[in-house]
Amino acid sequence: MARYRSKDRARRYGADHEPYSRAAVFERWGSCCCYCDREATTLDHVAPLGFGGHDEERNVVPACQPCNSSKGRKTLAEWVAKW
């Protein structure tokens, strides 16, 4: 059901939605967090939906819960600057 939640979130933000496979994203990255290499359990929108990002495969990456939570709605530049 994550597919529907993702689509609904995109609609609320006025973002484009393009169907993609969560499993394919995890498989492509070997189920590792793209930010720290721990086991990924969530998907993160690299460009946040609320700031013009789109809900499509080229804008999502696997992330562990701590990285995804700390990044939140920040852009990558904003998130990295906090480190």
PDB file with SEQRES, HELIX, SHEET and CRYST1 records, atoms N, CA, C and O in Angstrom:
SEQRES   1 A   83  MET ALA ARG TYR ARG SER LYS ASP ARG ALA ARG ARG TYR          
SEQRES   2 A   83  GLY ALA ASP HIS GLU PRO TYR SER ARG ALA ALA VAL PHE          
SEQRES   3 A   83  GLU ARG TRP GLY SER CYS CYS CYS TYR CYS ASP ARG GLU          
SEQRES   4 A   83  ALA THR THR LEU ASP HIS VAL ALA PRO LEU GLY PHE GLY          
SEQRES   5 A   83  GLY HIS ASP GLU GLU ARG ASN VAL VAL PRO ALA CYS GLN          
SEQRES   6 A   83  PRO CYS ASN SER SER LYS GLY ARG LYS THR LEU ALA GLU          
SEQRES   7 A   83  TRP VAL ALA LYS TRP                                          
HELIX    1 AA1 ALA A    2  TYR A   13  1                                  12    
HELIX    2 AA2 ARG A   22  ARG A   28  1                                   7    
HELIX    3 AA3 LEU A   49  PHE A   51  5                                   3    
HELIX    4 AA4 GLU A   57  ASN A   59  5                                   3    
HELIX    5 AA5 GLN A   65  LYS A   71  1                                   7    
HELIX    6 AA6 LEU A   76  ALA A   81  1                                   6    
SHEET    1 AA1 2 THR A  42  HIS A  45  0                                        
SHEET    2 AA1 2 VAL A  60  ALA A  63 -1                                        
CRYST1    1.000    1.000    1.000  90.00  90.00  90.00 P 1           1          
ATOM      1  N   MET A   1       0.789  -1.198   0.000  1.00  0.00           N  
ATOM      2  CA  MET A   1       0.000   0.000   0.000  1.00  0.00           C  
ATOM      3  C   MET A   1       0.839   1.274   0.000  1.00  0.00           C  
ATOM      4  O   MET A   1       0.303   2.377  -0.098  1.00  0.00           O  
ATOM      5  N   ALA A   2       2.139   1.120   0.109  1.00  0.00           N  
ATOM      6  CA  ALA A   2       3.018   2.297   0.109  1.00  0.00           C  
ATOM      7  C   ALA A   2       2.869   3.066  -1.201  1.00  0.00           C  
ATOM      8  O   ALA A   2       3.014   4.288  -1.232  1.00  0.00           O  
ATOM      9  N   ARG A   3       2.582   2.349  -2.271  1.00  0.00           N  
ATOM     10  CA  ARG A   3       2.426   2.989  -3.571  1.00  0.00           C  
ATOM     11  C   ARG A   3       1.317   4.045  -3.518  1.00  0.00           C  
ATOM     12  O   ARG A   3       1.459   5.134  -4.076  1.00  0.00           O  
ATOM     13  N   TYR A   4       0.226   3.716  -2.851  1.00  0.00           N  
ATOM     14  CA  TYR A   4      -0.895   4.646  -2.778  1.00  0.00           C  
ATOM     15  C   TYR A   4      -0.581   5.816  -1.847  1.00  0.00           C  
ATOM     16  O   TYR A   4      -0.946   6.953  -2.147  1.00  0.00           O  
ATOM     17  N   ARG A   5       0.087   5.557  -0.730  1.00  0.00           N  
ATOM     18  CA  ARG A   5       0.462   6.644   0.173  1.00  0.00           C  
ATOM     19  C   ARG A   5       1.379   7.621  -0.543  1.00  0.00           C  
ATOM     20  O   ARG A   5       1.221   8.836  -0.424  1.00  0.00           O  
ATOM     21  N   SER A   6       2.329   7.089  -1.282  1.00  0.00           N  
ATOM     22  CA  SER A   6       3.273   7.930  -2.005  1.00  0.00           C  
ATOM     23  C   SER A   6       2.545   8.784  -3.036  1.00  0.00           C  
ATOM     24  O   SER A   6       2.820   9.977  -3.171  1.00  0.00           O  
ATOM     25  N   LYS A   7       1.640   8.182  -3.741  1.00  0.00           N  
ATOM     26  CA  LYS A   7       0.872   8.910  -4.758  1.00  0.00           C  
ATOM     27  C   LYS A   7       0.021   9.990  -4.100  1.00  0.00           C  
ATOM     28  O   LYS A   7      -0.067  11.107  -4.610  1.00  0.00           O  
ATOM     29  N   ASP A   8      -0.608   9.666  -2.968  1.00  0.00           N  
ATOM     30  CA  ASP A   8      -1.429  10.645  -2.254  1.00  0.00           C  
ATOM     31  C   ASP A   8      -0.588  11.800  -1.730  1.00  0.00           C  
ATOM     32  O   ASP A   8      -1.008  12.954  -1.811  1.00  0.00           O  
ATOM     33  N   ARG A   9       0.599  11.504  -1.192  1.00  0.00           N  
ATOM     34  CA  ARG A   9       1.491  12.563  -0.715  1.00  0.00           C  
ATOM     35  C   ARG A   9       1.891  13.472  -1.867  1.00  0.00           C  
ATOM     36  O   ARG A   9       1.902  14.694  -1.723  1.00  0.00           O  
ATOM     37  N   ALA A  10       2.216  12.883  -3.000  1.00  0.00           N  
ATOM     38  CA  ALA A  10       2.598  13.685  -4.166  1.00  0.00           C  
ATOM     39  C   ALA A  10       1.451  14.608  -4.566  1.00  0.00           C  
ATOM     40  O   ALA A  10       1.672  15.779  -4.876  1.00  0.00           O  
ATOM     41  N   ARG A  11       0.245  14.090  -4.560  1.00  0.00           N  
ATOM     42  CA  ARG A  11      -0.923  14.890  -4.923  1.00  0.00           C  
ATOM     43  C   ARG A  11      -1.102  16.057  -3.947  1.00  0.00           C  
ATOM     44  O   ARG A  11      -1.388  17.177  -4.370  1.00  0.00           O  
ATOM     45  N   ARG A  12      -0.936  15.802  -2.641  1.00  0.00           N  
ATOM     46  CA  ARG A  12      -1.092  16.867  -1.640  1.00  0.00           C  
ATOM     47  C   ARG A  12      -0.080  17.986  -1.851  1.00  0.00           C  
ATOM     48  O   ARG A  12      -0.387  19.155  -1.616  1.00  0.00           O  
ATOM     49  N   TYR A  13       1.129  17.634  -2.296  1.00  0.00           N  
ATOM     50  CA  TYR A  13       2.168  18.632  -2.523  1.00  0.00           C  
ATOM     51  C   TYR A  13       2.115  19.222  -3.935  1.00  0.00           C  
ATOM     52  O   TYR A  13       2.879  20.132  -4.256  1.00  0.00           O  
ATOM     53  N   GLY A  14       1.232  18.716  -4.761  1.00  0.00           N  
ATOM     54  CA  GLY A  14       1.149  19.195  -6.136  1.00  0.00           C  
ATOM     55  C   GLY A  14       2.314  18.705  -6.982  1.00  0.00           C  
ATOM     56  O   GLY A  14       2.658  19.319  -7.991  1.00  0.00           O  
ATOM     57  N   ALA A  15       2.921  17.592  -6.566  1.00  0.00           N  
ATOM     58  CA  ALA A  15       4.077  17.037  -7.269  1.00  0.00           C  
ATOM     59  C   ALA A  15       3.634  15.985  -8.279  1.00  0.00           C  
ATOM     60  O   ALA A  15       2.608  15.327  -8.106  1.00  0.00           O  
ATOM     61  N   ASP A  16       4.415  15.843  -9.319  1.00  0.00           N  
ATOM     62  CA  ASP A  16       4.151  14.788 -10.299  1.00  0.00           C  
ATOM     63  C   ASP A  16       4.405  13.433  -9.653  1.00  0.00           C  
ATOM     64  O   ASP A  16       5.284  13.289  -8.804  1.00  0.00           O  
ATOM     65  N   HIS A  17       3.628  12.451 -10.066  1.00  0.00           N  
ATOM     66  CA  HIS A  17       3.800  11.076  -9.592  1.00  0.00           C  
ATOM     67  C   HIS A  17       3.959  10.167 -10.798  1.00  0.00           C  
ATOM     68  O   HIS A  17       3.178  10.225 -11.748  1.00  0.00           O  
ATOM     69  N   GLU A  18       4.970   9.338 -10.744  1.00  0.00           N  
ATOM     70  CA  GLU A  18       5.208   8.346 -11.786  1.00  0.00           C  
ATOM     71  C   GLU A  18       5.386   7.012 -11.072  1.00  0.00           C  
ATOM     72  O   GLU A  18       6.274   6.895 -10.227  1.00  0.00           O  
ATOM     73  N   PRO A  19       4.573   6.004 -11.379  1.00  0.00           N  
ATOM     74  CA  PRO A  19       4.683   4.725 -10.674  1.00  0.00           C  
ATOM     75  C   PRO A  19       6.099   4.153 -10.756  1.00  0.00           C  
ATOM     76  O   PRO A  19       6.763   4.233 -11.788  1.00  0.00           O  
ATOM     77  N   TYR A  20       6.537   3.575  -9.639  1.00  0.00           N  
ATOM     78  CA  TYR A  20       7.846   2.920  -9.579  1.00  0.00           C  
ATOM     79  C   TYR A  20       7.771   1.777  -8.587  1.00  0.00           C  
ATOM     80  O   TYR A  20       6.837   1.691  -7.789  1.00  0.00           O  
ATOM     81  N   SER A  21       8.747   0.915  -8.641  1.00  0.00           N  
ATOM     82  CA  SER A  21       8.790  -0.248  -7.771  1.00  0.00           C  
ATOM     83  C   SER A  21       9.748   0.007  -6.602  1.00  0.00           C  
ATOM     84  O   SER A  21      10.946   0.201  -6.804  1.00  0.00           O  
ATOM     85  N   ARG A  22       9.210   0.006  -5.386  1.00  0.00           N  
ATOM     86  CA  ARG A  22      10.059   0.142  -4.197  1.00  0.00           C  
ATOM     87  C   ARG A  22      11.102  -0.975  -4.184  1.00  0.00           C  
ATOM     88  O   ARG A  22      12.271  -0.740  -3.878  1.00  0.00           O  
ATOM     89  N   ALA A  23      10.672  -2.181  -4.517  1.00  0.00           N  
ATOM     90  CA  ALA A  23      11.588  -3.327  -4.502  1.00  0.00           C  
ATOM     91  C   ALA A  23      12.749  -3.106  -5.470  1.00  0.00           C  
ATOM     92  O   ALA A  23      13.890  -3.447  -5.158  1.00  0.00           O  
ATOM     93  N   ALA A  24      12.465  -2.537  -6.639  1.00  0.00           N  
ATOM     94  CA  ALA A  24      13.519  -2.285  -7.624  1.00  0.00           C  
ATOM     95  C   ALA A  24      14.515  -1.254  -7.103  1.00  0.00           C  
ATOM     96  O   ALA A  24      15.718  -1.384  -7.331  1.00  0.00           O  
ATOM     97  N   VAL A  25      14.022  -0.231  -6.406  1.00  0.00           N  
ATOM     98  CA  VAL A  25      14.921   0.788  -5.852  1.00  0.00           C  
ATOM     99  C   VAL A  25      15.830   0.153  -4.804  1.00  0.00           C  
ATOM    100  O   VAL A  25      17.042   0.365  -4.826  1.00  0.00           O  
ATOM    101  N   PHE A  26      15.253  -0.626  -3.884  1.00  0.00           N  
ATOM    102  CA  PHE A  26      16.064  -1.304  -2.866  1.00  0.00           C  
ATOM    103  C   PHE A  26      17.061  -2.263  -3.500  1.00  0.00           C  
ATOM    104  O   PHE A  26      18.216  -2.331  -3.079  1.00  0.00           O  
ATOM    105  N   GLU A  27      16.621  -2.999  -4.504  1.00  0.00           N  
ATOM    106  CA  GLU A  27      17.503  -3.967  -5.170  1.00  0.00           C  
ATOM    107  C   GLU A  27      18.675  -3.263  -5.861  1.00  0.00           C  
ATOM    108  O   GLU A  27      19.812  -3.726  -5.780  1.00  0.00           O  
ATOM    109  N   ARG A  28      18.400  -2.161  -6.529  1.00  0.00           N  
ATOM    110  CA  ARG A  28      19.455  -1.436  -7.234  1.00  0.00           C  
ATOM    111  C   ARG A  28      20.545  -0.963  -6.269  1.00  0.00           C  
ATOM    112  O   ARG A  28      21.721  -0.929  -6.631  1.00  0.00           O  
ATOM    113  N   TRP A  29      20.164  -0.606  -5.062  1.00  0.00           N  
ATOM    114  CA  TRP A  29      21.122  -0.113  -4.066  1.00  0.00           C  
ATOM    115  C   TRP A  29      21.580  -1.208  -3.111  1.00  0.00           C  
ATOM    116  O   TRP A  29      22.311  -0.920  -2.164  1.00  0.00           O  
ATOM    117  N   GLY A  30      21.175  -2.443  -3.331  1.00  0.00           N  
ATOM    118  CA  GLY A  30      21.577  -3.533  -2.449  1.00  0.00           C  
ATOM    119  C   GLY A  30      20.999  -3.398  -1.053  1.00  0.00           C  
ATOM    120  O   GLY A  30      21.593  -3.867  -0.081  1.00  0.00           O  
ATOM    121  N   SER A  31      19.833  -2.752  -0.949  1.00  0.00           N  
ATOM    122  CA  SER A  31      19.139  -2.522   0.315  1.00  0.00           C  
ATOM    123  C   SER A  31      19.969  -1.749   1.346  1.00  0.00           C  
ATOM    124  O   SER A  31      19.731  -1.861   2.549  1.00  0.00           O  
ATOM    125  N   CYS A  32      20.939  -0.969   0.870  1.00  0.00           N  
ATOM    126  CA  CYS A  32      21.776  -0.152   1.755  1.00  0.00           C  
ATOM    127  C   CYS A  32      21.345   1.308   1.679  1.00  0.00           C  
ATOM    128  O   CYS A  32      20.923   1.796   0.630  1.00  0.00           O  
ATOM    129  N   CYS A  33      21.459   1.986   2.802  1.00  0.00           N  
ATOM    130  CA  CYS A  33      21.168   3.412   2.853  1.00  0.00           C  
ATOM    131  C   CYS A  33      22.158   4.143   1.950  1.00  0.00           C  
ATOM    132  O   CYS A  33      23.367   3.937   2.052  1.00  0.00           O  
ATOM    133  N   CYS A  34      21.655   4.976   1.087  1.00  0.00           N  
ATOM    134  CA  CYS A  34      22.532   5.689   0.152  1.00  0.00           C  
ATOM    135  C   CYS A  34      23.370   6.749   0.870  1.00  0.00           C  
ATOM    136  O   CYS A  34      24.348   7.241   0.307  1.00  0.00           O  
ATOM    137  N   TYR A  35      23.004   7.104   2.095  1.00  0.00           N  
ATOM    138  CA  TYR A  35      23.724   8.135   2.821  1.00  0.00           C  
ATOM    139  C   TYR A  35      24.805   7.585   3.756  1.00  0.00           C  
ATOM    140  O   TYR A  35      25.846   8.218   3.933  1.00  0.00           O  
ATOM    141  N   CYS A  36      24.567   6.408   4.359  1.00  0.00           N  
ATOM    142  CA  CYS A  36      25.525   5.904   5.358  1.00  0.00           C  
ATOM    143  C   CYS A  36      25.886   4.432   5.210  1.00  0.00           C  
ATOM    144  O   CYS A  36      26.725   3.939   5.964  1.00  0.00           O  
ATOM    145  N   ASP A  37      25.288   3.721   4.276  1.00  0.00           N  
ATOM    146  CA  ASP A  37      25.544   2.298   4.010  1.00  0.00           C  
ATOM    147  C   ASP A  37      24.949   1.323   5.029  1.00  0.00           C  
ATOM    148  O   ASP A  37      25.199   0.122   4.928  1.00  0.00           O  
ATOM    149  N   ARG A  38      24.173   1.799   6.003  1.00  0.00           N  
ATOM    150  CA  ARG A  38      23.464   0.865   6.885  1.00  0.00           C  
ATOM    151  C   ARG A  38      22.303   0.252   6.111  1.00  0.00           C  
ATOM    152  O   ARG A  38      22.037   0.637   4.973  1.00  0.00           O  
ATOM    153  N   GLU A  39      21.618  -0.698   6.729  1.00  0.00           N  
ATOM    154  CA  GLU A  39      20.466  -1.324   6.086  1.00  0.00           C  
ATOM    155  C   GLU A  39      19.352  -0.284   5.901  1.00  0.00           C  
ATOM    156  O   GLU A  39      18.964   0.395   6.852  1.00  0.00           O  
ATOM    157  N   ALA A  40      18.857  -0.172   4.698  1.00  0.00           N  
ATOM    158  CA  ALA A  40      17.783   0.773   4.391  1.00  0.00           C  
ATOM    159  C   ALA A  40      16.432   0.143   4.672  1.00  0.00           C  
ATOM    160  O   ALA A  40      16.194  -1.022   4.355  1.00  0.00           O  
ATOM    161  N   THR A  41      15.559   0.928   5.268  1.00  0.00           N  
ATOM    162  CA  THR A  41      14.206   0.455   5.552  1.00  0.00           C  
ATOM    163  C   THR A  41      13.144   1.397   4.986  1.00  0.00           C  
ATOM    164  O   THR A  41      11.955   1.078   5.010  1.00  0.00           O  
ATOM    165  N   THR A  42      13.567   2.553   4.478  1.00  0.00           N  
ATOM    166  CA  THR A  42      12.625   3.539   3.950  1.00  0.00           C  
ATOM    167  C   THR A  42      13.149   4.072   2.627  1.00  0.00           C  
ATOM    168  O   THR A  42      14.295   3.830   2.249  1.00  0.00           O  
ATOM    169  N   LEU A  43      12.288   4.801   1.933  1.00  0.00           N  
ATOM    170  CA  LEU A  43      12.707   5.518   0.735  1.00  0.00           C  
ATOM    171  C   LEU A  43      12.687   7.011   1.044  1.00  0.00           C  
ATOM    172  O   LEU A  43      11.799   7.492   1.748  1.00  0.00           O  
ATOM    173  N   ASP A  44      13.656   7.733   0.520  1.00  0.00           N  
ATOM    174  CA  ASP A  44      13.743   9.176   0.714  1.00  0.00           C  
ATOM    175  C   ASP A  44      13.651   9.871  -0.625  1.00  0.00           C  
ATOM    176  O   ASP A  44      14.252   9.430  -1.605  1.00  0.00           O  
ATOM    177  N   HIS A  45      12.897  10.963  -0.670  1.00  0.00           N  
ATOM    178  CA  HIS A  45      12.870  11.802  -1.865  1.00  0.00           C  
ATOM    179  C   HIS A  45      14.076  12.729  -1.784  1.00  0.00           C  
ATOM    180  O   HIS A  45      14.142  13.573  -0.890  1.00  0.00           O  
ATOM    181  N   VAL A  46      15.018  12.589  -2.689  1.00  0.00           N  
ATOM    182  CA  VAL A  46      16.234  13.407  -2.677  1.00  0.00           C  
ATOM    183  C   VAL A  46      15.848  14.877  -2.756  1.00  0.00           C  
ATOM    184  O   VAL A  46      16.291  15.678  -1.933  1.00  0.00           O  
ATOM    185  N   ALA A  47      15.037  15.234  -3.726  1.00  0.00           N  
ATOM    186  CA  ALA A  47      14.459  16.576  -3.801  1.00  0.00           C  
ATOM    187  C   ALA A  47      13.081  16.467  -3.143  1.00  0.00           C  
ATOM    188  O   ALA A  47      12.184  15.844  -3.710  1.00  0.00           O  
ATOM    189  N   PRO A  48      12.894  17.055  -1.965  1.00  0.00           N  
ATOM    190  CA  PRO A  48      11.638  16.894  -1.226  1.00  0.00           C  
ATOM    191  C   PRO A  48      10.413  17.302  -2.042  1.00  0.00           C  
ATOM    192  O   PRO A  48      10.447  18.260  -2.815  1.00  0.00           O  
ATOM    193  N   LEU A  49       9.331  16.548  -1.849  1.00  0.00           N  
ATOM    194  CA  LEU A  49       8.090  16.838  -2.567  1.00  0.00           C  
ATOM    195  C   LEU A  49       7.616  18.262  -2.294  1.00  0.00           C  
ATOM    196  O   LEU A  49       7.102  18.930  -3.191  1.00  0.00           O  
ATOM    197  N   GLY A  50       7.787  18.721  -1.074  1.00  0.00           N  
ATOM    198  CA  GLY A  50       7.328  20.046  -0.704  1.00  0.00           C  
ATOM    199  C   GLY A  50       8.135  21.181  -1.315  1.00  0.00           C  
ATOM    200  O   GLY A  50       7.742  22.344  -1.221  1.00  0.00           O  
ATOM    201  N   PHE A  51       9.255  20.851  -1.938  1.00  0.00           N  
ATOM    202  CA  PHE A  51      10.110  21.865  -2.542  1.00  0.00           C  
ATOM    203  C   PHE A  51      10.339  21.601  -4.029  1.00  0.00           C  
ATOM    204  O   PHE A  51      11.411  21.888  -4.562  1.00  0.00           O  
ATOM    205  N   GLY A  52       9.330  21.056  -4.685  1.00  0.00           N  
ATOM    206  CA  GLY A  52       9.390  20.870  -6.126  1.00  0.00           C  
ATOM    207  C   GLY A  52       9.883  19.522  -6.602  1.00  0.00           C  
ATOM    208  O   GLY A  52       9.986  19.296  -7.807  1.00  0.00           O  
ATOM    209  N   GLY A  53      10.196  18.607  -5.673  1.00  0.00           N  
ATOM    210  CA  GLY A  53      10.613  17.265  -6.073  1.00  0.00           C  
ATOM    211  C   GLY A  53       9.434  16.466  -6.596  1.00  0.00           C  
ATOM    212  O   GLY A  53       8.283  16.787  -6.301  1.00  0.00           O  
ATOM    213  N   HIS A  54       9.706  15.449  -7.354  1.00  0.00           N  
ATOM    214  CA  HIS A  54       8.663  14.616  -7.937  1.00  0.00           C  
ATOM    215  C   HIS A  54       8.706  13.229  -7.319  1.00  0.00           C  
ATOM    216  O   HIS A  54       9.759  12.767  -6.879  1.00  0.00           O  
ATOM    217  N   ASP A  55       7.568  12.575  -7.288  1.00  0.00           N  
ATOM    218  CA  ASP A  55       7.470  11.217  -6.778  1.00  0.00           C  
ATOM    219  C   ASP A  55       7.683  10.267  -7.950  1.00  0.00           C  
ATOM    220  O   ASP A  55       6.735   9.753  -8.543  1.00  0.00           O  
ATOM    221  N   GLU A  56       8.945  10.053  -8.259  1.00  0.00           N  
ATOM    222  CA  GLU A  56       9.311   9.168  -9.358  1.00  0.00           C  
ATOM    223  C   GLU A  56      10.642   8.516  -9.021  1.00  0.00           C  
ATOM    224  O   GLU A  56      11.395   9.002  -8.177  1.00  0.00           O  
ATOM    225  N   GLU A  57      10.915   7.413  -9.692  1.00  0.00           N  
ATOM    226  CA  GLU A  57      12.064   6.578  -9.342  1.00  0.00           C  
ATOM    227  C   GLU A  57      13.389   7.329  -9.337  1.00  0.00           C  
ATOM    228  O   GLU A  57      14.245   7.046  -8.498  1.00  0.00           O  
ATOM    229  N   ARG A  58      13.579   8.265 -10.237  1.00  0.00           N  
ATOM    230  CA  ARG A  58      14.866   8.955 -10.287  1.00  0.00           C  
ATOM    231  C   ARG A  58      15.045   9.955  -9.139  1.00  0.00           C  
ATOM    232  O   ARG A  58      16.120  10.535  -8.990  1.00  0.00           O  
ATOM    233  N   ASN A  59      13.996  10.160  -8.323  1.00  0.00           N  
ATOM    234  CA  ASN A  59      14.092  11.076  -7.188  1.00  0.00           C  
ATOM    235  C   ASN A  59      14.000  10.363  -5.839  1.00  0.00           C  
ATOM    236  O   ASN A  59      13.942  11.023  -4.802  1.00  0.00           O  
ATOM    237  N   VAL A  60      13.984   9.040  -5.834  1.00  0.00           N  
ATOM    238  CA  VAL A  60      13.932   8.317  -4.560  1.00  0.00           C  
ATOM    239  C   VAL A  60      15.148   7.420  -4.411  1.00  0.00           C  
ATOM    240  O   VAL A  60      15.641   6.831  -5.373  1.00  0.00           O  
ATOM    241  N   VAL A  61      15.611   7.338  -3.181  1.00  0.00           N  
ATOM    242  CA  VAL A  61      16.744   6.483  -2.839  1.00  0.00           C  
ATOM    243  C   VAL A  61      16.431   5.779  -1.530  1.00  0.00           C  
ATOM    244  O   VAL A  61      15.669   6.302  -0.717  1.00  0.00           O  
ATOM    245  N   PRO A  62      17.009   4.596  -1.308  1.00  0.00           N  
ATOM    246  CA  PRO A  62      16.796   3.928  -0.029  1.00  0.00           C  
ATOM    247  C   PRO A  62      17.573   4.643   1.069  1.00  0.00           C  
ATOM    248  O   PRO A  62      18.679   5.137   0.847  1.00  0.00           O  
ATOM    249  N   ALA A  63      16.979   4.690   2.251  1.00  0.00           N  
ATOM    250  CA  ALA A  63      17.630   5.332   3.386  1.00  0.00           C  
ATOM    251  C   ALA A  63      17.268   4.585   4.665  1.00  0.00           C  
ATOM    252  O   ALA A  63      16.179   4.021   4.774  1.00  0.00           O  
ATOM    253  N   CYS A  64      18.177   4.583   5.624  1.00  0.00           N  
ATOM    254  CA  CYS A  64      17.852   4.030   6.924  1.00  0.00           C  
ATOM    255  C   CYS A  64      16.959   5.048   7.644  1.00  0.00           C  
ATOM    256  O   CYS A  64      16.917   6.220   7.269  1.00  0.00           O  
ATOM    257  N   GLN A  65      16.261   4.598   8.657  1.00  0.00           N  
ATOM    258  CA  GLN A  65      15.333   5.482   9.364  1.00  0.00           C  
ATOM    259  C   GLN A  65      16.041   6.695   9.982  1.00  0.00           C  
ATOM    260  O   GLN A  65      15.526   7.807   9.865  1.00  0.00           O  
ATOM    261  N   PRO A  66      17.206   6.529  10.639  1.00  0.00           N  
ATOM    262  CA  PRO A  66      17.868   7.708  11.217  1.00  0.00           C  
ATOM    263  C   PRO A  66      18.253   8.764  10.171  1.00  0.00           C  
ATOM    264  O   PRO A  66      18.066   9.957  10.409  1.00  0.00           O  
ATOM    265  N   CYS A  67      18.782   8.347   9.031  1.00  0.00           N  
ATOM    266  CA  CYS A  67      19.151   9.306   7.993  1.00  0.00           C  
ATOM    267  C   CYS A  67      17.920   9.976   7.410  1.00  0.00           C  
ATOM    268  O   CYS A  67      17.903  11.193   7.227  1.00  0.00           O  
ATOM    269  N   ASN A  68      16.881   9.186   7.116  1.00  0.00           N  
ATOM    270  CA  ASN A  68      15.670   9.740   6.526  1.00  0.00           C  
ATOM    271  C   ASN A  68      15.004  10.721   7.488  1.00  0.00           C  
ATOM    272  O   ASN A  68      14.545  11.784   7.071  1.00  0.00           O  
ATOM    273  N   SER A  69      14.951  10.372   8.758  1.00  0.00           N  
ATOM    274  CA  SER A  69      14.329  11.260   9.742  1.00  0.00           C  
ATOM    275  C   SER A  69      15.116  12.541   9.921  1.00  0.00           C  
ATOM    276  O   SER A  69      14.529  13.617  10.037  1.00  0.00           O  
ATOM    277  N   SER A  70      16.443  12.443   9.946  1.00  0.00           N  
ATOM    278  CA  SER A  70      17.246  13.649  10.158  1.00  0.00           C  
ATOM    279  C   SER A  70      17.227  14.553   8.928  1.00  0.00           C  
ATOM    280  O   SER A  70      17.315  15.774   9.054  1.00  0.00           O  
ATOM    281  N   LYS A  71      17.114  13.960   7.742  1.00  0.00           N  
ATOM    282  CA  LYS A  71      17.045  14.775   6.528  1.00  0.00           C  
ATOM    283  C   LYS A  71      15.689  15.453   6.417  1.00  0.00           C  
ATOM    284  O   LYS A  71      15.609  16.627   6.057  1.00  0.00           O  
ATOM    285  N   GLY A  72      14.625  14.725   6.723  1.00  0.00           N  
ATOM    286  CA  GLY A  72      13.287  15.301   6.689  1.00  0.00           C  
ATOM    287  C   GLY A  72      12.984  15.994   5.369  1.00  0.00           C  
ATOM    288  O   GLY A  72      13.154  15.401   4.304  1.00  0.00           O  
ATOM    289  N   ARG A  73      12.535  17.249   5.430  1.00  0.00           N  
ATOM    290  CA  ARG A  73      12.169  18.005   4.226  1.00  0.00           C  
ATOM    291  C   ARG A  73      13.314  18.890   3.749  1.00  0.00           C  
ATOM    292  O   ARG A  73      13.098  19.817   2.969  1.00  0.00           O  
ATOM    293  N   LYS A  74      14.509  18.615   4.203  1.00  0.00           N  
ATOM    294  CA  LYS A  74      15.656  19.418   3.775  1.00  0.00           C  
ATOM    295  C   LYS A  74      16.162  18.947   2.409  1.00  0.00           C  
ATOM    296  O   LYS A  74      16.008  17.783   2.039  1.00  0.00           O  
ATOM    297  N   THR A  75      16.766  19.874   1.674  1.00  0.00           N  
ATOM    298  CA  THR A  75      17.464  19.470   0.455  1.00  0.00           C  
ATOM    299  C   THR A  75      18.765  18.806   0.892  1.00  0.00           C  
ATOM    300  O   THR A  75      19.154  18.913   2.055  1.00  0.00           O  
ATOM    301  N   LEU A  76      19.434  18.128  -0.019  1.00  0.00           N  
ATOM    302  CA  LEU A  76      20.724  17.519   0.333  1.00  0.00           C  
ATOM    303  C   LEU A  76      21.709  18.569   0.813  1.00  0.00           C  
ATOM    304  O   LEU A  76      22.433  18.341   1.782  1.00  0.00           O  
ATOM    305  N   ALA A  77      21.747  19.714   0.151  1.00  0.00           N  
ATOM    306  CA  ALA A  77      22.687  20.776   0.543  1.00  0.00           C  
ATOM    307  C   ALA A  77      22.396  21.263   1.957  1.00  0.00           C  
ATOM    308  O   ALA A  77      23.323  21.462   2.741  1.00  0.00           O  
ATOM    309  N   GLU A  78      21.130  21.456   2.293  1.00  0.00           N  
ATOM    310  CA  GLU A  78      20.764  21.894   3.641  1.00  0.00           C  
ATOM    311  C   GLU A  78      21.128  20.849   4.680  1.00  0.00           C  
ATOM    312  O   GLU A  78      21.642  21.180   5.749  1.00  0.00           O  
ATOM    313  N   TRP A  79      20.863  19.589   4.367  1.00  0.00           N  
ATOM    314  CA  TRP A  79      21.123  18.502   5.301  1.00  0.00           C  
ATOM    315  C   TRP A  79      22.610  18.339   5.556  1.00  0.00           C  
ATOM    316  O   TRP A  79      23.037  18.200   6.702  1.00  0.00           O  
ATOM    317  N   VAL A  80      23.398  18.356   4.495  1.00  0.00           N  
ATOM    318  CA  VAL A  80      24.859  18.190   4.634  1.00  0.00           C  
ATOM    319  C   VAL A  80      25.465  19.378   5.375  1.00  0.00           C  
ATOM    320  O   VAL A  80      26.423  19.209   6.130  1.00  0.00           O  
ATOM    321  N   ALA A  81      24.926  20.564   5.172  1.00  0.00           N  
ATOM    322  CA  ALA A  81      25.453  21.758   5.850  1.00  0.00           C  
ATOM    323  C   ALA A  81      25.278  21.674   7.358  1.00  0.00           C  
ATOM    324  O   ALA A  81      26.025  22.317   8.096  1.00  0.00           O  
ATOM    325  N   LYS A  82      24.314  20.900   7.834  1.00  0.00           N  
ATOM    326  CA  LYS A  82      24.074  20.748   9.274  1.00  0.00           C  
ATOM    327  C   LYS A  82      25.104  19.847   9.940  1.00  0.00           C  
ATOM    328  O   LYS A  82      25.199  19.825  11.168  1.00  0.00           O  
ATOM    329  N   TRP A  83      25.876  19.104   9.153  1.00  0.00           N  
ATOM    330  CA  TRP A  83      26.857  18.164   9.713  1.00  0.00           C  
ATOM    331  C   TRP A  83      28.064  18.896  10.083  1.00  0.00           C  
ATOM    332  O   TRP A  83      29.021  18.300  10.576  1.00  0.00           O  
TER     333      TRP A  83                                                      
END                                                                             
